[in-house]
Amino acid sequence: MNYGLVSVLPPLLAIGLAIWSRQVLLSLAAGIWLGYTILANWNPLAGLADATNGAIAVLGDAGNGRVIIFTFMIGALIATVQANGGMAGFVRWIEEARWVTDGRRSRIMAWIVGLVIFIESNLTILVAGSVSRPLFDRFKVSREKLAYIIDSTSAPVCILIPVNAWGAMVLGILAAEGVENPIGVFVGSIPLNFYALAALVLAAAVAFRGWEWGPMKKAGDRTRGGELMWEGSTAFADPDEIGPPPEEGARLRPVNMLLPIVLMVVAMPVFMIITGGGSMAEGSGSTSVLWAVMLGLAVAWAMTLAQRGMSLDQLSRIGLKGAGGLTAMAVVLWLALSLGDVTRALGTGAYVAGAVGDAVTPAALLPLLFVVSSAIAFATGSSWGTFAIMLPLGVPLAFGLDLPSAPFVAAVLSGGIFGDHCSPISDTTIISSLASATDHIEHVRTQIPYAVVAGGVAAVAFAVTGAFI
């Protein structure tokens, strides 16, 4: 059955409700319910029952289940390397190495740490902030600049790496949307993820060259004058409060964090080759990322037990607690897959492709996807929620127009990160303020001019890309 314009209502409801209410889970659920209500001839009760059954059916798919389990296991791994002293050991090792002797090196170190700790965005921010904040204060570099650097190297790095929770979510949605080679499309989107790349390059220029303008320059002048914060402003919170200390008896060893992460990254392509029967391109992304994180978690547990740092019972409790910490992300992914199912049943992608195919050129369509995704992320403060809403719309749109999927995926991912960076209610923005011990509003004010520059570059790049695909 051809539902025509009506097929667009579920994603439009999810977008509009997300912007108005700032509640991503509620917005996704409402879109799913409306979609199944339409399929049930506008019977809202039947739609509710079908939506429940449809969401449960999503969990019956092996690929979807693997990606959701991966999300929980990433949470368990993060909690383990915090509890077994790996994170604290890495911070202490960096501090004791005494590589930083001036303000420039402190900025560069913050940028580098933000790049190498890519397992999860908030962990990236906490490690980089914990290591760098005392050095920034010592060498009179503003805390606002620290907050900007660690904020601009957390989510941008995470979205460029397949083997973490961010990559697993994107791979799961791509697979659910019928993409034959999700890992190939994801990898193809990396060089086209213009905002993430521009944000990293601009943060590097700030770190290496000390670029500053606008409110950031005023904050720098204030700090160089001996004032860590503006009069009347307050640090968002004590950063030590959100980074849990190691368990009693745990040894502070950086290898406890570094080895599991390195093995996980190295194992990912190996498992891709194994699951692909010798061909990485034919491998299963969901299986490979799950096996990789299972290996990392197993190694982390084995090292902890061998060092007699914690008992198996402690590790089990910590792992479950860490998994629970990513429940919200897993639910977002689950609802995103469910919304994708119902929009495919309605033929939303095919209708939108036919409607805009003649009216909007790809040169305008990619920047439009970028802008809409940015608006959703800014309003909701959630890049994950934005991906959940927009990828099930963008990927079928590419299919309907017979265009490559990677640029459309990149436009949605870039928009989600850009809007998230500008949003004062984003979790990464808030935690960056906390980890830097700076005033939250000052972080937002000083970061937005830099984010807008990178966003402008991305919008132009998407227009150019669209003109040539």
VOPAGU-2260 file (C-alpha; in pm, 1 decimal, decimal comma):
REM VOPAGU-2260
SITE   aa  ch    i         X         Y         Z
SITE  MET   A    0       0,0       0,0       0,0
SITE  ASN   A    1     122,6     347,3     -91,1
SITE  TYR   A    2      83,3     578,3     209,2
SITE  GLY   A    3     222,3     885,9      33,2
SITE  LEU   A    4     256,2    1201,6     239,3
SITE  VAL   A    5     117,6    1027,7     547,4
SITE  SER   A    6     431,2     810,5     561,2
SITE  VAL   A    7     636,4    1116,8     657,8
SITE  LEU   A    8     431,8    1187,6     970,6
SITE  PRO   A    9     608,8     945,7    1211,7
SITE  PRO   A   10     960,3    1086,6    1160,3
SITE  LEU   A   11     821,7    1440,6    1153,6
SITE  LEU   A   12     647,4    1376,7    1485,4
SITE  ALA   A   13     970,3    1238,0    1632,1
SITE  ILE   A   14    1166,8    1542,4    1509,2
SITE  GLY   A   15     911,4    1800,3    1620,4
SITE  LEU   A   16     849,3    1642,9    1957,3
SITE  ALA   A   17    1221,9    1608,7    2020,9
SITE  ILE   A   18    1280,3    1977,0    1950,0
SITE  TRP   A   19     981,3    2083,7    2160,9
SITE  SER   A   20    1015,5    1848,1    2457,1
SITE  ARG   A   21    1389,4    1771,6    2449,9
SITE  GLN   A   22    1294,7    1414,7    2537,7
SITE  VAL   A   23    1453,8    1181,3    2284,8
SITE  LEU   A   24    1309,4     853,4    2416,4
SITE  LEU   A   25     955,6     991,4    2431,0
SITE  SER   A   26     990,2    1136,3    2080,4
SITE  LEU   A   27    1112,7     811,8    1928,0
SITE  ALA   A   28     838,7     613,5    2102,9
SITE  ALA   A   29     573,6     856,3    1977,6
SITE  GLY   A   30     698,8     825,0    1621,4
SITE  ILE   A   31     690,8     444,9    1643,3
SITE  TRP   A   32     337,6     449,8    1785,4
SITE  LEU   A   33     210,4     683,5    1512,0
SITE  GLY   A   34     367,1     470,3    1241,8
SITE  TYR   A   35     199,9     152,6    1361,3
SITE  THR   A   36    -125,9     342,8    1415,6
SITE  ILE   A   37    -120,7     440,5    1047,9
SITE  LEU   A   38     -53,3      79,0     950,7
SITE  ALA   A   39    -347,9     -24,3    1171,4
SITE  ASN   A   40    -589,1     200,7     977,0
SITE  TRP   A   41    -555,5     480,0    1235,4
SITE  ASN   A   42    -665,9     264,5    1526,5
SITE  PRO   A   43    -455,3     405,2    1815,8
SITE  LEU   A   44    -503,2     106,1    2046,8
SITE  ALA   A   45    -416,5    -142,8    1777,6
SITE  GLY   A   46    -123,5      82,6    1687,6
SITE  LEU   A   47       0,0      70,0    2046,8
SITE  ALA   A   48     -22,3    -308,9    2054,9
SITE  ASP   A   49     150,5    -341,9    1717,9
SITE  ALA   A   50     420,4     -93,8    1820,0
SITE  THR   A   51     494,0    -300,7    2129,4
SITE  ASN   A   52     514,1    -619,8    1925,9
SITE  GLY   A   53     722,6    -449,2    1659,2
SITE  ALA   A   54     973,0    -318,2    1911,6
SITE  ILE   A   55    1002,4    -662,8    2066,8
SITE  ALA   A   56    1052,1    -817,3    1723,4
SITE  VAL   A   57    1351,8    -588,3    1669,7
SITE  LEU   A   58    1527,8    -768,2    1954,3
SITE  GLY   A   59    1471,5   -1100,9    1779,2
SITE  ASP   A   60    1717,5   -1006,9    1504,6
SITE  ALA   A   61    2063,4   -1145,0    1583,6
SITE  GLY   A   62    2247,9    -842,6    1442,4
SITE  ASN   A   63    2038,3    -598,5    1645,3
SITE  GLY   A   64    2086,2    -805,8    1958,9
SITE  ARG   A   65    2463,5    -814,0    1915,1
SITE  VAL   A   66    2486,5    -436,0    1880,0
SITE  ILE   A   67    2271,5    -373,6    2188,2
SITE  ILE   A   68    2472,1    -625,1    2394,3
SITE  PHE   A   69    2790,7    -456,2    2272,2
SITE  THR   A   70    2665,0    -126,3    2414,5
SITE  PHE   A   71    2617,6    -282,4    2758,6
SITE  MET   A   72    2959,4    -448,3    2745,6
SITE  ILE   A   73    3130,2    -121,5    2658,8
SITE  GLY   A   74    2978,9      16,5    2979,8
SITE  ALA   A   75    3116,3    -280,7    3172,0
SITE  LEU   A   76    3464,0    -229,8    3022,0
SITE  ILE   A   77    3467,4     141,5    3107,4
SITE  ALA   A   78    3365,2      70,6    3467,4
SITE  THR   A   79    3628,7    -203,5    3496,8
SITE  VAL   A   80    3922,6       9,7    3379,5
SITE  GLN   A   81    3812,1     282,8    3619,6
SITE  ALA   A   82    3778,2      45,1    3914,5
SITE  ASN   A   83    4099,1    -156,2    3854,8
SITE  GLY   A   84    4316,9     155,8    3855,1
SITE  GLY   A   85    4377,7     165,6    3480,4
SITE  MET   A   86    4234,2     512,6    3425,3
SITE  ALA   A   87    4391,7     660,0    3740,4
SITE  GLY   A   88    4721,0     490,8    3655,1
SITE  PHE   A   89    4719,7     643,8    3308,8
SITE  VAL   A   90    4651,7     989,1    3455,5
SITE  ARG   A   91    4933,2     949,5    3709,1
SITE  TRP   A   92    5173,8     819,5    3442,9
SITE  ILE   A   93    5111,4    1122,4    3222,9
SITE  GLU   A   94    5158,8    1359,5    3516,2
SITE  GLU   A   95    5480,3    1194,6    3634,7
SITE  ALA   A   96    5633,0    1182,8    3285,9
SITE  ARG   A   97    5679,1    1561,1    3305,6
SITE  TRP   A   98    5658,6    1605,0    2930,7
SITE  VAL   A   99    5471,0    1931,0    2977,2
SITE  THR   A  100    5687,4    2234,1    3053,6
SITE  ASP   A  101    5478,7    2522,6    2919,5
SITE  GLY   A  102    5128,8    2626,6    2816,9
SITE  ARG   A  103    5166,8    2512,2    2456,5
SITE  ARG   A  104    5262,5    2160,2    2559,4
SITE  SER   A  105    4973,9    2145,7    2804,3
SITE  ARG   A  106    4732,7    2229,6    2521,7
SITE  ILE   A  107    4891,7    1973,0    2290,4
SITE  MET   A  108    4877,2    1704,7    2557,2
SITE  ALA   A  109    4506,7    1766,5    2615,8
SITE  TRP   A  110    4443,8    1733,7    2240,6
SITE  ILE   A  111    4649,3    1413,3    2209,3
SITE  VAL   A  112    4485,5    1246,9    2510,0
SITE  GLY   A  113    4147,8    1336,6    2359,0
SITE  LEU   A  114    4248,5    1152,7    2041,7
SITE  VAL   A  115    4386,4     832,6    2190,2
SITE  ILE   A  116    4112,2     761,3    2447,6
SITE  PHE   A  117    3828,4     703,6    2201,1
SITE  ILE   A  118    3640,8     419,8    2366,3
SITE  GLU   A  119    3362,0     649,3    2491,7
SITE  SER   A  120    3316,6    1026,0    2475,9
SITE  ASN   A  121    3261,2    1094,2    2846,0
SITE  LEU   A  122    3559,0     876,0    2942,7
SITE  THR   A  123    3769,6    1074,8    2693,3
SITE  ILE   A  124    3663,9    1401,0    2854,9
SITE  LEU   A  125    3724,6    1280,0    3210,1
SITE  VAL   A  126    4072,6    1144,9    3138,8
SITE  ALA   A  127    4184,9    1447,6    2935,2
SITE  GLY   A  128    4038,9    1690,8    3188,8
SITE  SER   A  129    4186,9    1513,3    3490,4
SITE  VAL   A  130    4533,8    1504,2    3333,6
SITE  SER   A  131    4537,3    1855,3    3191,0
SITE  ARG   A  132    4352,2    2082,9    3433,0
SITE  PRO   A  133    4633,9    2124,8    3689,9
SITE  LEU   A  134    4881,5    2192,1    3408,7
SITE  PHE   A  135    4654,9    2449,4    3243,1
SITE  ASP   A  136    4623,2    2630,5    3575,4
SITE  ARG   A  137    4998,8    2613,6    3638,0
SITE  PHE   A  138    5090,4    2759,7    3298,8
SITE  LYS   A  139    4803,7    3011,2    3293,1
SITE  VAL   A  140    4604,2    2865,6    3006,0
SITE  SER   A  141    4232,6    2928,3    3047,2
SITE  ARG   A  142    4006,8    2651,8    3170,2
SITE  GLU   A  143    3763,0    2755,2    2897,8
SITE  LYS   A  144    4024,3    2658,3    2639,2
SITE  LEU   A  145    4071,1    2322,5    2809,7
SITE  ALA   A  146    3695,4    2262,8    2804,5
SITE  TYR   A  147    3686,5    2347,7    2434,3
SITE  ILE   A  148    3977,1    2117,4    2344,1
SITE  ILE   A  149    3848,1    1814,0    2532,5
SITE  ASP   A  150    3490,3    1870,9    2409,9
SITE  SER   A  151    3613,4    1895,7    2049,7
SITE  THR   A  152    3820,7    1577,0    2066,9
SITE  SER   A  153    3567,3    1351,7    2238,1
SITE  ALA   A  154    3255,6    1303,1    2025,6
SITE  PRO   A  155    3436,2    1392,3    1696,9
SITE  VAL   A  156    3691,9    1118,2    1757,0
SITE  CYS   A  157    3435,7     864,7    1880,5
SITE  ILE   A  158    3213,8     906,3    1572,7
SITE  LEU   A  159    3509,7     837,1    1343,3
SITE  ILE   A  160    3590,3     500,1    1505,1
SITE  PRO   A  161    3382,9     187,8    1430,4
SITE  VAL   A  162    3499,6     -11,1    1734,2
SITE  ASN   A  163    3317,8     171,7    2013,8
SITE  ALA   A  164    2959,9     225,9    2127,2
SITE  TRP   A  165    2910,5     511,0    1877,1
SITE  GLY   A  166    3026,9     300,3    1585,1
SITE  ALA   A  167    2819,0       4,8    1698,4
SITE  MET   A  168    2503,9     216,2    1705,5
SITE  VAL   A  169    2561,8     351,3    1356,1
SITE  LEU   A  170    2644,9       4,3    1222,6
SITE  GLY   A  171    2330,3    -136,1    1380,7
SITE  ILE   A  172    2104,6     124,6    1222,5
SITE  LEU   A  173    2272,5      88,5     882,6
SITE  ALA   A  174    2226,4    -287,9     891,5
SITE  ALA   A  175    1862,6    -248,6     993,1
SITE  GLU   A  176    1807,2      -9,8     701,7
SITE  GLY   A  177    1914,0    -275,8     453,9
SITE  VAL   A  178    2266,3    -152,5     384,1
SITE  GLU   A  179    2450,3    -452,4     240,5
SITE  ASN   A  180    2792,1    -354,7     373,3
SITE  PRO   A  181    2740,9    -142,7     687,3
SITE  ILE   A  182    3108,8    -134,4     782,9
SITE  GLY   A  183    3202,0     -28,9     429,9
SITE  VAL   A  184    2946,9     253,2     429,7
SITE  PHE   A  185    3058,5     364,2     775,1
SITE  VAL   A  186    3424,1     368,1     672,0
SITE  GLY   A  187    3326,1     550,4     353,3
SITE  SER   A  188    3150,2     818,2     559,9
SITE  ILE   A  189    3460,8     891,1     769,9
SITE  PRO   A  190    3643,0    1116,4     518,0
SITE  LEU   A  191    3307,8    1287,1     447,4
SITE  ASN   A  192    3227,4    1354,8     813,1
SITE  PHE   A  193    3326,2    1714,5     759,6
SITE  TYR   A  194    3222,9    1863,9    1092,9
SITE  ALA   A  195    3403,2    1601,8    1302,2
SITE  LEU   A  196    3718,0    1642,6    1091,8
SITE  ALA   A  197    3697,4    2023,1    1090,3
SITE  ALA   A  198    3644,5    2029,2    1467,7
SITE  LEU   A  199    3952,9    1813,9    1522,8
SITE  VAL   A  200    4166,3    2024,9    1289,1
SITE  LEU   A  201    4049,6    2351,7    1446,4
SITE  ALA   A  202    4111,8    2213,5    1796,6
SITE  ALA   A  203    4461,7    2113,2    1680,1
SITE  ALA   A  204    4522,7    2469,8    1559,2
SITE  VAL   A  205    4412,6    2601,3    1898,5
SITE  ALA   A  206    4637,3    2348,8    2074,5
SITE  PHE   A  207    4947,8    2391,5    1861,3
SITE  ARG   A  208    4917,6    2756,7    1761,2
SITE  GLY   A  209    4718,4    2899,9    2049,9
SITE  TRP   A  210    4450,8    3053,5    1826,9
SITE  GLU   A  211    4190,4    3245,5    2022,2
SITE  TRP   A  212    3933,3    3509,2    1942,4
SITE  GLY   A  213    3612,9    3653,1    2082,9
SITE  PRO   A  214    3511,9    3537,9    2432,6
SITE  MET   A  215    3793,3    3280,7    2431,2
SITE  LYS   A  216    4055,9    3555,5    2391,9
SITE  LYS   A  217    3905,1    3750,6    2680,1
SITE  ALA   A  218    3915,7    3437,0    2895,2
SITE  GLY   A  219    4279,7    3384,3    2796,1
SITE  ASP   A  220    4372,3    3742,8    2884,1
SITE  ARG   A  221    4199,4    3704,6    3221,1
SITE  THR   A  222    4386,3    3381,3    3300,2
SITE  ARG   A  223    4722,4    3522,5    3196,0
SITE  GLY   A  224    4646,0    3809,5    3431,8
SITE  GLY   A  225    4619,9    3565,3    3721,8
SITE  GLU   A  226    4242,0    3508,4    3743,7
SITE  LEU   A  227    4124,6    3152,0    3682,9
SITE  MET   A  228    3758,0    3252,4    3652,4
SITE  TRP   A  229    3546,7    3562,8    3601,3
SITE  GLU   A  230    3423,8    3739,0    3912,2
SITE  GLY   A  231    3086,4    3601,0    4008,3
SITE  SER   A  232    3121,0    3281,5    3805,4
SITE  THR   A  233    3154,7    2939,8    3965,5
SITE  ALA   A  234    3303,7    2608,0    3863,8
SITE  PHE   A  235    3030,9    2374,9    3743,0
SITE  ALA   A  236    3124,7    2106,7    3996,4
SITE  ASP   A  237    3415,2    1926,0    4150,7
SITE  PRO   A  238    3548,4    1707,6    3867,2
SITE  ASP   A  239    3658,4    1439,3    4112,7
SITE  GLU   A  240    3295,1    1372,0    4194,3
SITE  ILE   A  241    3204,5    1212,4    3859,8
SITE  GLY   A  242    3514,6    1006,0    3797,1
SITE  PRO   A  243    3479,6     720,5    4048,8
SITE  PRO   A  244    3804,5     636,4    4229,7
SITE  PRO   A  245    3965,3     292,4    4192,6
SITE  GLU   A  246    3849,1      16,4    4423,4
SITE  GLU   A  247    4043,8     -24,5    4744,5
SITE  GLY   A  248    4348,0    -241,4    4682,7
SITE  ALA   A  249    4357,6    -180,6    4306,5
SITE  ARG   A  250    4701,0    -102,0    4162,5
SITE  LEU   A  251    4730,5     215,9    3957,5
SITE  ARG   A  252    4872,3      75,1    3636,7
SITE  PRO   A  253    4814,6     243,7    3297,1
SITE  VAL   A  254    4848,1     -94,1    3126,7
SITE  ASN   A  255    4519,9    -197,5    3292,6
SITE  MET   A  256    4342,1      47,8    3062,8
SITE  LEU   A  257    4571,5      61,9    2760,6
SITE  LEU   A  258    4614,3    -311,5    2691,5
SITE  PRO   A  259    4241,1    -400,7    2676,3
SITE  ILE   A  260    4172,2    -102,0    2450,0
SITE  VAL   A  261    4465,0    -175,7    2217,5
SITE  LEU   A  262    4367,5    -543,0    2191,0
SITE  MET   A  263    4007,9    -444,8    2118,3
SITE  VAL   A  264    4113,2    -213,0    1834,9
SITE  VAL   A  265    4358,0    -465,0    1685,0
SITE  ALA   A  266    4108,5    -749,9    1711,2
SITE  MET   A  267    3831,3    -566,5    1525,6
SITE  PRO   A  268    3977,2    -603,0    1171,7
SITE  VAL   A  269    4094,9    -956,3    1253,8
SITE  PHE   A  270    3741,4   -1059,3    1345,6
SITE  MET   A  271    3610,2    -885,6    1033,6
SITE  ILE   A  272    3837,3   -1107,2     824,3
SITE  ILE   A  273    3735,5   -1419,7    1018,4
SITE  THR   A  274    3360,9   -1353,9     991,2
SITE  GLY   A  275    3402,9   -1261,0     624,9
SITE  GLY   A  276    3569,5   -1589,9     537,9
SITE  GLY   A  277    3897,6   -1418,5     461,0
SITE  SER   A  278    3751,8   -1094,3     325,5
SITE  MET   A  279    3721,4    -792,8     553,4
SITE  ALA   A  280    3463,9    -636,7     322,3
SITE  GLU   A  281    3236,0    -939,2     369,1
SITE  GLY   A  282    3274,4    -950,8     748,2
SITE  SER   A  283    3000,1    -894,9    1004,4
SITE  GLY   A  284    3043,0    -560,5    1176,3
SITE  SER   A  285    2804,9    -640,2    1462,7
SITE  THR   A  286    2974,5    -973,6    1534,3
SITE  SER   A  287    3324,7    -827,1    1510,1
SITE  VAL   A  288    3267,1    -535,2    1746,1
SITE  LEU   A  289    3097,6    -764,7    1997,0
SITE  TRP   A  290    3383,6   -1015,3    1990,8
SITE  ALA   A  291    3638,0    -734,8    2013,6
SITE  VAL   A  292    3485,5    -577,5    2324,7
SITE  MET   A  293    3438,2    -922,6    2481,0
SITE  LEU   A  294    3810,3    -982,0    2431,9
SITE  GLY   A  295    3895,6    -643,3    2584,0
SITE  LEU   A  296    3670,5    -705,2    2883,5
SITE  ALA   A  297    3806,8   -1057,6    2935,8
SITE  VAL   A  298    4164,9    -929,0    2931,0
SITE  ALA   A  299    4078,2    -648,3    3175,1
SITE  TRP   A  300    3920,7    -897,3    3415,0
SITE  ALA   A  301    4208,3   -1144,5    3381,2
SITE  MET   A  302    4468,4    -875,9    3452,6
SITE  THR   A  303    4274,4    -752,5    3754,9
SITE  LEU   A  304    4239,6   -1102,2    3898,9
SITE  ALA   A  305    4605,8   -1182,4    3833,5
SITE  GLN   A  306    4708,7    -864,7    4019,8
SITE  ARG   A  307    4475,5    -961,5    4306,0
SITE  GLY   A  308    4325,9    -615,2    4281,3
SITE  MET   A  309    3964,7    -730,0    4305,7
SITE  SER   A  310    3767,2   -1047,5    4347,7
SITE  LEU   A  311    3550,0   -1202,5    4080,4
SITE  ASP   A  312    3243,7   -1097,2    4278,2
SITE  GLN   A  313    3361,1    -733,5    4279,1
SITE  LEU   A  314    3430,2    -744,2    3906,5
SITE  SER   A  315    3084,3    -884,4    3840,0
SITE  ARG   A  316    2914,7    -611,0    4041,2
SITE  ILE   A  317    3124,5    -337,6    3881,4
SITE  GLY   A  318    3061,7    -476,8    3532,7
SITE  LEU   A  319    2685,8    -483,7    3586,9
SITE  LYS   A  320    2690,6    -131,7    3726,6
SITE  GLY   A  321    2887,2      -8,4    3426,5
SITE  ALA   A  322    2652,1    -182,7    3185,1
SITE  GLY   A  323    2360,2     -17,7    3359,7
SITE  GLY   A  324    2522,6     320,1    3304,1
SITE  LEU   A  325    2473,7     281,0    2927,8
SITE  THR   A  326    2114,6     160,9    2949,2
SITE  ALA   A  327    1982,1     490,3    2812,0
SITE  MET   A  328    2206,1     460,1    2506,0
SITE  ALA   A  329    2094,2     101,0    2448,4
SITE  VAL   A  330    1729,0     205,9    2469,3
SITE  VAL   A  331    1788,0     487,0    2219,6
SITE  LEU   A  332    1942,3     235,5    1980,8
SITE  TRP   A  333    1653,9      -8,8    2031,1
SITE  LEU   A  334    1392,7     259,1    1959,4
SITE  ALA   A  335    1592,2     383,2    1659,0
SITE  LEU   A  336    1584,1      34,6    1508,3
SITE  SER   A  337    1210,1      13,0    1578,2
SITE  LEU   A  338    1143,1     350,0    1413,2
SITE  GLY   A  339    1342,6     235,0    1112,6
SITE  ASP   A  340    1127,6     -77,5    1084,0
SITE  VAL   A  341     798,3     111,1    1078,5
SITE  THR   A  342     918,5     380,3     836,5
SITE  ARG   A  343    1030,5     107,5     596,6
SITE  ALA   A  344     688,4     -54,8     625,2
SITE  LEU   A  345     530,3     280,6     538,8
SITE  GLY   A  346     767,7     343,0     247,6
SITE  THR   A  347     881,2     675,1     394,3
SITE  GLY   A  348    1222,8     676,1     230,5
SITE  ALA   A  349    1089,5     600,0    -115,7
SITE  TYR   A  350     822,3     868,9     -87,4
SITE  VAL   A  351    1062,0    1136,7      36,9
SITE  ALA   A  352    1311,1    1047,4    -235,3
SITE  GLY   A  353    1043,0    1082,6    -501,4
SITE  ALA   A  354     912,4    1407,3    -353,6
SITE  VAL   A  355    1246,8    1582,1    -325,6
SITE  GLY   A  356    1422,3    1417,2    -618,5
SITE  ASP   A  357    1312,3    1680,1    -867,4
SITE  ALA   A  358    1276,0    1973,0    -627,7
SITE  VAL   A  359    1600,6    1951,7    -430,5
SITE  THR   A  360    1940,7    1876,9    -578,2
SITE  PRO   A  361    2197,6    1672,4    -383,2
SITE  ALA   A  362    2403,4    1991,7    -355,4
SITE  ALA   A  363    2123,2    2134,3    -138,4
SITE  LEU   A  364    2003,9    1805,5      10,1
SITE  LEU   A  365    2323,4    1716,1     199,3
SITE  PRO   A  366    2352,2    2060,1     366,9
SITE  LEU   A  367    1980,0    2036,1     449,1
SITE  LEU   A  368    2030,0    1702,3     625,3
SITE  PHE   A  369    2325,2    1854,6     809,1
SITE  VAL   A  370    2123,0    2158,6     924,0
SITE  VAL   A  371    1815,7    1959,5    1030,8
SITE  SER   A  372    2031,5    1713,5    1225,7
SITE  SER   A  373    2212,3    2007,3    1387,6
SITE  ALA   A  374    1883,3    2162,6    1497,5
SITE  ILE   A  375    1760,9    1838,4    1654,6
SITE  ALA   A  376    2089,2    1782,7    1839,5
SITE  PHE   A  377    2098,4    2142,1    1962,9
SITE  ALA   A  378    1742,0    2123,7    2094,3
SITE  THR   A  379    1774,4    1780,8    2253,9
SITE  GLY   A  380    2139,5    1789,0    2356,9
SITE  SER   A  381    2172,3    1435,4    2222,4
SITE  SER   A  382    2377,6    1334,9    1920,8
SITE  TRP   A  383    2272,1     971,1    1970,0
SITE  GLY   A  384    1906,9    1071,2    1967,0
SITE  THR   A  385    1965,9    1268,5    1648,7
SITE  PHE   A  386    2126,2     968,6    1478,4
SITE  ALA   A  387    1832,1     755,9    1587,9
SITE  ILE   A  388    1581,6     993,4    1429,2
SITE  MET   A  389    1764,9    1099,0    1115,0
SITE  LEU   A  390    1956,7     792,1     992,2
SITE  PRO   A  391    1635,5     593,8     925,3
SITE  LEU   A  392    1528,8     890,8     711,4
SITE  GLY   A  393    1858,5     973,2     541,3
SITE  VAL   A  394    1963,9     623,2     434,4
SITE  PRO   A  395    1636,2     533,2     256,1
SITE  LEU   A  396    1649,7     876,3      95,2
SITE  ALA   A  397    1986,7     788,7     -58,0
SITE  PHE   A  398    1847,8     453,6    -177,3
SITE  GLY   A  399    1544,5     619,7    -333,1
SITE  LEU   A  400    1758,6     868,5    -523,7
SITE  ASP   A  401    1997,6     590,7    -629,7
SITE  LEU   A  402    2287,7     776,8    -468,0
SITE  PRO   A  403    2571,2     645,9    -246,0
SITE  SER   A  404    2473,4     618,7     120,0
SITE  ALA   A  405    2801,6     734,6     274,4
SITE  PRO   A  406    2754,7    1111,7     210,8
SITE  PHE   A  407    2403,2    1101,1     357,4
SITE  VAL   A  408    2525,7     912,1     663,6
SITE  ALA   A  409    2811,0    1161,0     703,8
SITE  ALA   A  410    2573,8    1460,1     681,9
SITE  VAL   A  411    2354,3    1320,7     961,5
SITE  LEU   A  412    2649,9    1227,6    1182,3
SITE  SER   A  413    2817,0    1565,6    1130,0
SITE  GLY   A  414    2497,0    1752,4    1208,7
SITE  GLY   A  415    2443,2    1550,6    1525,3
SITE  ILE   A  416    2792,2    1633,0    1652,8
SITE  PHE   A  417    2771,7    2002,6    1555,3
SITE  GLY   A  418    2437,5    2061,1    1726,8
SITE  ASP   A  419    2554,8    1867,4    2030,2
SITE  HIS   A  420    2864,7    2089,6    2058,8
SITE  CYS   A  421    2657,5    2407,1    2052,9
SITE  SER   A  422    2392,1    2283,8    2295,3
SITE  PRO   A  423    2414,5    2390,5    2661,4
SITE  ILE   A  424    2212,1    2083,7    2764,1
SITE  SER   A  425    2436,8    1828,8    2591,8
SITE  ASP   A  426    2590,2    1572,9    2827,5
SITE  THR   A  427    2935,8    1609,2    2667,6
SITE  THR   A  428    2917,0    1989,0    2696,7
SITE  ILE   A  429    2818,3    1963,7    3062,1
SITE  ILE   A  430    3084,9    1705,6    3148,7
SITE  SER   A  431    3349,6    1912,5    2966,2
SITE  SER   A  432    3264,3    2205,1    3193,7
SITE  LEU   A  433    3277,9    1977,2    3494,8
SITE  ALA   A  434    3607,7    1807,5    3402,3
SITE  SER   A  435    3767,3    2148,2    3337,1
SITE  ALA   A  436    3626,5    2301,6    3656,5
SITE  THR   A  437    3499,9    2598,7    3460,9
SITE  ASP   A  438    3172,3    2789,1    3455,7
SITE  HIS   A  439    2933,5    2601,0    3228,2
SITE  ILE   A  440    2786,8    2905,2    3054,1
SITE  GLU   A  441    3136,4    3041,3    2992,1
SITE  HIS   A  442    3229,7    2713,0    2825,8
SITE  VAL   A  443    2927,1    2736,7    2597,8
SITE  ARG   A  444    2996,3    3103,1    2514,2
SITE  THR   A  445    3361,8    3046,9    2433,7
SITE  GLN   A  446    3308,1    2725,3    2236,1
SITE  ILE   A  447    3022,8    2829,8    2006,6
SITE  PRO   A  448    3230,6    3067,3    1784,7
SITE  TYR   A  449    3475,0    2784,3    1711,5
SITE  ALA   A  450    3197,4    2531,1    1654,0
SITE  VAL   A  451    3022,5    2770,5    1413,7
SITE  VAL   A  452    3341,0    2811,0    1209,4
SITE  ALA   A  453    3378,9    2433,1    1179,1
SITE  GLY   A  454    3006,1    2402,4    1106,0
SITE  GLY   A  455    3029,5    2657,9     826,0
SITE  VAL   A  456    3317,8    2467,3     671,4
SITE  ALA   A  457    3115,0    2145,2     694,0
SITE  ALA   A  458    2804,6    2299,0     532,3
SITE  VAL   A  459    3007,9    2426,1     234,9
SITE  ALA   A  460    3187,5    2092,3     204,0
SITE  PHE   A  461    2855,7    1904,5     196,5
SITE  ALA   A  462    2725,3    2136,5     -74,4
SITE  VAL   A  463    3035,1    2072,9    -284,4
SITE  THR   A  464    3014,6    1697,8    -221,1
SITE  GLY   A  465    2648,6    1693,4    -316,9
SITE  ALA   A  466    2725,4    1865,4    -644,8
SITE  PHE   A  467    2960,6    1583,9    -748,5
SITE  ILE   A  468    2780,9    1267,4    -632,0
